[in-house]
Amino acid sequence: MTNHIITIKQEHTIENVINKSRFIAHIKPVQSEDEAKDFINTIKTEHKDATHNCSAYTVGPEMNIQKANDDGEPTGTAGIPMLEILKKLDIHDACVVVTRYFGGIKLGGGGLIRAYSGAVRDVIYDSGRVELREAIPCIVTLNYDQTGKFEYELASTPFLLRHQNYTDKVSYHIDVVKSDYEDFINFLNKITAGNYDLTEENPKLLPFDIPTT
């Protein structure tokens, strides 16, 4: 299993206006080239009156599939710069389409490159990146009188609390990176003095947020 892959958090859209031209960046996580092509076609249909709908995508854990399309912009000013941003930010399994409505002022080759690559960079950071890491989904069940100390200490660990359920006890759904699992068990034993119930699933690739820098 691949240890970690960076992708985007969710489908997202933003808009920039540069010299009266509208640049609308749409991005979506995809699992196949067909899914990427479907997304491109969907955006082209939604914005069929746009001047251009330029696109780029990467698919596969090693970015085995990489495609870019200028959609009528001068060669090398749109699709390739968009693809280069995906690669520079190490974004796997994602498709981006930048829709342009021409505002009447030409930007020149350099201006187009900056506009298209900037739109992709902005939509990635605005959507949020996640790192898919091999992790173990766990459910820790505690008595109510244990929850205050547990939640306080958990907040300063790398163990990711997804959500919690309240019944006669409290169940915490926590994802633990596989390499940290021994530390997690030690943490549980220390904080609860061994008084907890634990269920776990098989390891799988799960998303962990990447801070924007």
Sine and cosine of phi, psi and omega as CSV:
sin_phi,cos_phi,sin_psi,cos_psi,sin_omega,cos_omega
0.00,0.00,0.67,-0.75,0.06,-1.00
-0.90,0.43,0.71,-0.70,-0.07,-1.00
-0.93,0.38,-0.69,0.72,0.00,-1.00
-0.35,-0.94,0.57,-0.82,0.02,-1.00
-0.68,-0.74,0.68,-0.73,0.05,-1.00
-0.99,-0.13,0.73,-0.68,0.08,-1.00
-0.57,-0.82,-0.13,-0.99,0.01,-1.00
-1.00,-0.05,0.37,-0.93,-0.11,-0.99
-0.96,0.27,-0.62,0.79,-0.13,-0.99
-0.25,-0.97,0.27,-0.96,0.11,-0.99
-0.90,0.43,0.64,-0.77,-0.12,-0.99
-0.38,-0.92,0.39,-0.92,0.03,-1.00
-0.64,-0.77,0.67,-0.74,0.13,-0.99
-0.71,-0.71,0.22,-0.98,0.03,-1.00
-0.70,-0.72,0.72,-0.69,0.14,-0.99
-0.88,-0.47,0.55,-0.84,0.11,-0.99
-0.89,-0.46,0.85,-0.52,-0.03,-1.00
-0.79,-0.62,0.88,-0.47,-0.02,-1.00
0.73,0.69,0.74,0.68,0.08,-1.00
0.96,0.27,-0.10,1.00,0.11,-0.99
-1.00,0.05,0.69,-0.72,0.06,-1.00
-1.00,-0.05,0.80,-0.61,0.08,-1.00
-0.90,-0.44,0.94,-0.34,-0.03,-1.00
-0.96,-0.29,0.91,-0.41,-0.05,-1.00
-0.99,-0.15,0.82,-0.58,0.03,-1.00
-0.89,-0.45,0.73,-0.68,0.02,-1.00
-0.70,-0.72,0.54,-0.84,-0.03,-1.00
-0.51,-0.86,0.66,-0.75,0.16,-0.99
-0.94,0.34,0.67,-0.74,-0.01,-1.00
-0.72,-0.69,0.42,-0.91,-0.02,-1.00
-0.93,-0.38,-0.09,1.00,-0.03,-1.00
-0.39,-0.92,0.27,-0.96,0.05,-1.00
-0.92,0.40,-0.60,0.80,0.04,-1.00
-0.87,0.49,-0.65,0.76,0.02,-1.00
-0.91,0.42,-0.62,0.79,0.05,-1.00
-0.89,0.45,-0.72,0.70,0.00,-1.00
-0.89,0.45,-0.63,0.78,0.03,-1.00
-0.89,0.45,-0.66,0.75,0.01,-1.00
-0.90,0.44,-0.70,0.71,0.03,-1.00
-0.86,0.52,-0.71,0.70,0.00,-1.00
-0.90,0.43,-0.59,0.81,0.04,-1.00
-0.89,0.45,-0.71,0.70,0.00,-1.00
-0.91,0.41,-0.65,0.76,0.02,-1.00
-0.88,0.47,-0.59,0.81,0.04,-1.00
-0.94,0.35,-0.68,0.73,0.00,-1.00
-0.91,0.41,-0.52,0.85,-0.06,-1.00
-0.86,-0.52,0.75,0.66,-0.06,-1.00
-0.93,0.38,-0.30,0.95,0.02,-1.00
-1.00,-0.06,0.06,1.00,0.01,-1.00
-0.95,0.30,0.36,-0.93,0.04,-1.00
-0.94,0.35,-0.67,0.74,-0.01,-1.00
-0.54,-0.84,0.51,-0.86,0.20,-0.98
-0.77,-0.63,1.00,0.03,-0.07,-1.00
-1.00,0.05,0.49,-0.87,-0.14,-0.99
-0.58,-0.81,0.34,-0.94,0.11,-0.99
-0.37,-0.93,0.51,-0.86,0.07,-1.00
-0.41,-0.91,0.40,-0.92,0.15,-0.99
-0.80,-0.60,0.62,-0.79,0.02,-1.00
-0.66,-0.75,0.71,-0.71,0.07,-1.00
0.94,-0.33,0.48,-0.88,-0.03,-1.00
-0.89,0.45,-0.41,0.91,0.07,-1.00
-0.93,-0.36,0.36,0.93,-0.10,-0.99
0.79,0.61,0.70,0.71,-0.05,-1.00
-0.85,0.53,-0.53,0.85,0.03,-1.00
-0.91,-0.41,0.83,-0.56,0.04,-1.00
-0.71,-0.70,0.81,-0.59,0.00,-1.00
-0.67,-0.75,0.49,-0.87,0.05,-1.00
-0.55,-0.83,0.52,-0.85,-0.03,-1.00
-0.59,-0.81,0.79,-0.61,-0.02,-1.00
-0.99,0.14,-0.29,0.96,0.02,-1.00
0.73,0.68,0.73,0.69,0.10,-1.00
0.99,-0.12,-0.23,0.97,0.13,-0.99
-0.94,0.34,0.35,-0.93,0.04,-1.00
-0.80,0.60,0.65,-0.76,-0.08,-1.00
-0.78,0.63,0.78,-0.62,0.08,-1.00
1.00,0.09,0.07,1.00,-0.05,-1.00
-0.98,-0.19,-0.13,0.99,-0.10,-1.00
-0.72,-0.69,-0.95,0.30,-0.11,-0.99
-0.85,0.53,-0.76,0.65,-0.02,-1.00
-0.90,0.43,-0.73,0.68,0.08,-1.00
-0.85,0.53,-0.58,0.81,0.04,-1.00
-0.91,0.41,-0.71,0.71,0.02,-1.00
-0.89,0.46,-0.62,0.79,-0.01,-1.00
-0.90,0.44,-0.56,0.83,0.06,-1.00
-0.93,0.37,-0.68,0.74,0.08,-1.00
-0.83,0.56,-0.69,0.72,-0.03,-1.00
-0.95,0.32,-0.66,0.75,-0.02,-1.00
-0.89,0.47,-0.62,0.79,0.01,-1.00
-1.00,0.01,0.08,1.00,0.09,-1.00
0.87,0.49,0.65,0.76,-0.04,-1.00
-1.00,0.00,0.92,-0.40,0.03,-1.00
-0.99,-0.12,0.40,-0.92,0.17,-0.99
0.78,0.63,0.83,0.56,0.01,-1.00
-0.55,-0.83,0.53,-0.85,0.06,-1.00
-0.82,-0.58,0.72,-0.70,0.02,-1.00
-0.81,-0.59,0.68,-0.74,0.07,-1.00
-0.81,-0.59,0.79,-0.61,0.08,-1.00
-0.93,-0.36,0.91,-0.42,0.01,-1.00
-1.00,-0.02,0.76,-0.65,0.03,-1.00
-0.88,-0.47,0.78,-0.62,0.21,-0.98
-0.95,-0.30,0.94,-0.35,-0.11,-0.99
-0.90,0.43,0.73,-0.68,-0.07,-1.00
-0.98,-0.20,0.07,1.00,0.08,-1.00
0.98,-0.19,-0.14,0.99,0.01,-1.00
-0.90,-0.44,0.86,-0.51,0.01,-1.00
-0.95,0.31,0.63,-0.78,-0.05,-1.00
-0.99,-0.16,-0.27,0.96,-0.08,-1.00
0.98,0.22,0.25,-0.97,-0.06,-1.00
-0.85,0.53,-0.76,0.65,-0.01,-1.00
-0.90,0.44,-0.63,0.78,0.02,-1.00
-0.91,0.41,-0.62,0.79,0.04,-1.00
-0.91,0.42,-0.70,0.72,0.01,-1.00
-0.86,0.52,-0.72,0.70,-0.01,-1.00
-0.91,0.42,-0.63,0.78,-0.03,-1.00
-0.92,0.39,-0.73,0.68,-0.04,-1.00
-0.95,0.32,-0.70,0.71,0.00,-1.00
-0.92,0.39,-0.61,0.79,0.03,-1.00
-0.91,0.42,-0.61,0.79,0.03,-1.00
-0.89,0.45,-0.64,0.77,0.02,-1.00
-0.92,0.38,-0.71,0.71,0.02,-1.00
-0.86,0.51,-0.70,0.72,-0.04,-1.00
-0.90,0.43,-0.68,0.74,-0.05,-1.00
-0.94,0.33,-0.52,0.86,0.06,-1.00
-0.91,0.42,-0.76,0.65,-0.04,-1.00
-0.93,0.36,-0.55,0.83,-0.01,-1.00
-0.96,0.30,-0.58,0.82,0.06,-1.00
-0.94,0.35,-0.65,0.76,-0.08,-1.00
0.99,-0.17,0.68,-0.73,0.04,-1.00
-0.98,-0.17,0.50,-0.86,0.10,-1.00
-0.76,-0.65,0.50,-0.87,0.10,-0.99
-0.96,-0.29,0.87,-0.50,0.07,-1.00
-0.99,0.15,0.92,-0.40,-0.06,-1.00
-0.86,-0.51,0.49,-0.87,0.02,-1.00
-0.95,0.32,0.92,-0.40,-0.12,-0.99
-0.65,-0.76,0.28,-0.96,-0.02,-1.00
-0.93,-0.37,0.90,-0.43,0.09,-1.00
-0.96,0.29,0.78,-0.62,-0.05,-1.00
-0.79,-0.62,0.44,-0.90,0.16,-0.99
-0.83,-0.56,0.88,-0.48,0.03,-1.00
-0.96,-0.28,0.83,-0.56,-0.03,-1.00
-0.93,-0.37,0.79,-0.61,-0.08,-1.00
-0.76,-0.65,0.32,-0.95,0.18,-0.98
-0.97,0.25,0.41,-0.91,-0.06,-1.00
-0.87,0.50,-0.56,0.83,-0.05,-1.00
-0.95,0.30,-0.11,0.99,0.04,-1.00
-0.99,-0.13,-0.22,0.98,-0.23,-0.97
-0.94,0.34,-0.60,0.80,-0.06,-1.00
-0.87,0.50,-0.80,0.60,0.00,-1.00
-0.91,0.42,-0.65,0.76,-0.02,-1.00
-0.88,0.47,-0.75,0.66,-0.04,-1.00
-0.91,0.42,-0.62,0.79,0.02,-1.00
-0.89,0.45,-0.73,0.69,-0.03,-1.00
-0.95,0.30,-0.58,0.81,-0.02,-1.00
-0.88,0.47,-0.56,0.83,-0.06,-1.00
-0.88,0.47,-0.37,0.93,-0.03,-1.00
-0.98,-0.22,0.28,0.96,0.01,-1.00
-0.93,-0.36,0.21,-0.98,0.08,-1.00
-0.99,0.12,0.03,1.00,-0.04,-1.00
-0.98,0.22,0.78,-0.63,-0.19,-0.98
-1.00,-0.10,0.92,-0.39,0.07,-1.00
-0.99,0.16,0.89,-0.46,0.00,-1.00
-1.00,0.06,-0.78,0.63,0.06,-1.00
-0.23,-0.97,0.07,-1.00,0.00,-1.00
-0.63,-0.78,0.47,-0.88,0.00,-1.00
-0.86,-0.50,0.62,-0.79,-0.03,-1.00
-0.90,-0.43,0.87,-0.49,0.13,-0.99
-0.75,-0.66,-0.77,-0.63,0.13,-0.99
-0.97,0.26,-0.28,0.96,0.13,-0.99
-0.73,-0.68,-0.05,-1.00,0.02,-1.00
-0.90,-0.43,0.79,-0.61,0.01,-1.00
-0.94,-0.34,0.83,-0.55,-0.01,-1.00
-0.97,-0.23,0.83,-0.56,0.05,-1.00
-1.00,-0.09,0.92,-0.38,-0.16,-0.99
-0.78,-0.63,0.73,-0.68,0.10,-1.00
-0.99,-0.17,0.76,-0.65,-0.06,-1.00
-0.85,-0.53,0.86,-0.51,0.08,-1.00
-0.83,0.56,0.71,-0.71,-0.15,-0.99
-0.81,0.58,-0.64,0.76,-0.03,-1.00
-0.94,0.35,-0.26,0.97,0.00,-1.00
-0.99,-0.17,0.09,1.00,-0.18,-0.98
-0.91,0.41,-0.63,0.77,0.03,-1.00
-0.88,0.47,-0.65,0.76,0.05,-1.00
-0.90,0.44,-0.58,0.82,0.02,-1.00
-0.90,0.44,-0.71,0.71,0.02,-1.00
-0.89,0.45,-0.67,0.74,0.05,-1.00
-0.88,0.48,-0.64,0.77,0.04,-1.00
-0.88,0.48,-0.73,0.68,0.00,-1.00
-0.87,0.50,-0.71,0.70,-0.03,-1.00
-0.90,0.44,-0.60,0.80,-0.01,-1.00
-0.94,0.34,-0.72,0.69,-0.10,-1.00
-0.96,0.27,-0.57,0.82,-0.09,-1.00
-0.96,-0.29,-0.02,1.00,-0.09,-1.00
0.84,0.55,0.55,0.83,0.05,-1.00
0.99,0.15,0.09,1.00,-0.05,-1.00
-0.99,-0.13,0.99,0.15,0.00,-1.00
-0.35,-0.94,0.34,-0.94,0.15,-0.99
-0.94,-0.35,0.66,-0.75,-0.06,-1.00
-0.73,-0.69,0.78,-0.62,0.20,-0.98
-0.85,-0.53,0.52,-0.85,-0.05,-1.00
-0.63,-0.77,0.46,-0.89,0.07,-1.00
-0.96,-0.28,0.10,-0.99,0.07,-1.00
-0.93,0.37,0.49,-0.87,0.03,-1.00
-0.85,0.53,0.57,-0.82,0.06,-1.00
-0.47,-0.88,0.27,-0.96,0.07,-1.00
-0.97,0.23,0.85,-0.52,-0.05,-1.00
-0.78,-0.62,0.50,-0.86,-0.09,-1.00
-0.99,0.13,0.70,-0.71,0.11,-0.99
-0.80,-0.60,0.76,-0.65,-0.06,-1.00
-0.88,0.48,0.56,-0.83,0.11,-0.99
-0.94,-0.35,0.83,-0.56,-0.01,-1.00
-0.89,0.46,0.59,-0.81,0.09,-1.00
-0.98,0.19,0.77,-0.64,0.00,-1.00
-0.85,-0.52,0.00,0.00,0.00,0.00
